[in-house]
């Protein structure tokens, strides 16, 4: 079984910034405030913070698949 893959739904994102605040090594915001992955981010190395960011997204724009 493979590890869950992180999915970012930029259409759902409202730009709250919770993800970038909780896991700044993994998430950032573009010029419109929507979530983006930090270039070269190691999601696995920051798994705990990523899980908190996923759980804390107010509109469920982040999820594991």
Buried (B, 14 or more C-beta within 10 A) or exposed (E): EEEEEBEBBEEBBEBBBBBBEBBBBBBBBEEEEBBBEBEEBEBEEBBEBBBBBBEBBEEEBBBEE
